[in-house]
Amino acid sequence: MNTVLLQEIVRYNNLHGVITQTLKDIQNALIGTVVMSEALEKICSSLLKGLVPDAWKKNSYPSLKPLASYISDLIARLKSFHNWIDQAPPKIFWISGFYFT
């Protein structure tokens, strides 16, 4: 199970990195320190519409949820792995919480 945990953590860390970097890039573009590219504009447009940006979907687990629900779900998934690391493997696994079930 440690192999599964490690693989999941790597995938979620990659997703977290993409989300963090795109949000920093958008923030810098809005401030004016970076040029707003077409890719950033698409991400910004998706966020304003409450949709998960395509750039995130490429690195994400399959989900049809809108942005707010997607973020809540992502936080719940990350908390479950955090508990797994800090405490012990769960007695019951949230199978749909894995990246690829």
KAPE-V895237 format. One record per helix or strand of 2 or more residues. SS is the DSSP state (alpha for helix, beta for strand). FROM is the first residue (numbers start at 1). TO is the last residue. If there is no record, write none. Layout:
BEGIN
SS;FROM;TO  SS;FROM;TO
END
This chain:
BEGIN
alpha;2;31  alpha;38;49  alpha;54;57  alpha;67;86  alpha;95;97
END
